[in-house]
Amino acid sequence: MDAQIRWEMKRHEIDIRENFKEKKFDAVGTQQFYAEGAVEDVYAYEDDARDTNLAFGLSMRSAMVTENPYVAAGCVLSMLSRSWATLGPCIGETCAEKGIRFIRVKVPSQAERFIVNIDHSKKFTRSEILIYHGYFILLILKNVSSKDYDAVFTKHINDMKVVAGYPEEKEIRPVFKLKMAKTVNTILRSDRQLCKQIIECLLEEREREKDVGRIANYVLEIMAWSDLNAYKCIHEYLMLTSSPVFIHEAVQAEVRPLMEAFAMIARCKYPQFFVYYGSSEDVGKLKRFRFPLLSTIAKMVQEKTSSSTAFHFVIPLTGEQVKIATELADYHIKTVKTRPLEMPFKLS
């Protein structure tokens, strides 16, 4: 049987190493699928004149009082699209995909027609609107966590108050409670094209010297290397020090895919925003790659050698593997301090 298989392979000149791997898909989307389902109407308010200053307040109130997360998401998108013109087309596509339909309402001229009480509109300052925009963008882009949402987003808001020159004693709180924040985040963060377009807008605005540029820079700093903390930690604490753990037998199964992952990230236009700018195929691969031992070792080295807390991720190991990671982390620290390495290391 073995001889027959070898003969068949030779006859067809099959190279298993080259052919037994993932191939790129060459299919082109035909847009045959037509989505059906309920559509949520959201009033997208527009001021009759630039100095009217009613639209943002009305959208904000709608976002705060609704219990429907799709309406809340629509309010967020309408507020962003009003100030970021280049987001308009992308937001339109997002709304169509999510089942959100904007109803344009000019205020105050159309308030009576649509039964809108403009007395409910609080007038916000430019700085307040800018800070809330920063909050909404972070709400879309960040992974909203149950345990620290309020504290983390309050800190971001306070940081942006300083950046925007807003009085410290005036309080600005997160717009949404945790449950609504997580749901809106889930709805909008899943739209990779929307997230990428938001990053594009921020990159274009960051060169401006005034408050818009400073807020854009702040948000970009927060989002840089988002979802790549484990990779960044491995790079900073193991790769930059030419860690000897890479040649240890315990991590060999992780080294090759790790190098492939780093090569994919390095090819990206903006490596720090790879999750948005990488090709769909590469991002999909990256999400499938797992380096539990190397990421745990890097995290342990960080904790033992640095006061930095820049890289937050859950250590993915338990039990005996934690012991192995601890020994390798200690080995790395000792070796880096006493190079050249004199003898191979063996796990106890």
Secondary structure, 3 states (H helix, E strand, C coil): CHHHHHHHHHHCCCCHHHHCCCCCCCCCCCCCCCCCCCCEEEEEEEECCCCCCCHHHHHHHHHHHCCCHHHHHHHHHHHHHHHCHHHHHHHHHHHHHHCEEEEEEEECCCCCCCCCCHHHCCCCCHHHHHHHHHHHHHHHHCCCCCCCHHHHHHHHHHHHHHHHCCCCCCCCCCCCCHHHHHHHHHHHHCCHHHHHHHHHHHHHHCCCCCHHHHHHHHHHHHHCCCCCHHHHHHHHHHHCCCCHHHHCHHHHHHHHHHHHHHHHHHHCCCHHHHHHHCCHHHHHHHHHCCCHHHHHHHHHHHHHHCCCCCCCCCCCCCCHHHHHHHHHHHHHHHHHHCCCCCCCCCCC
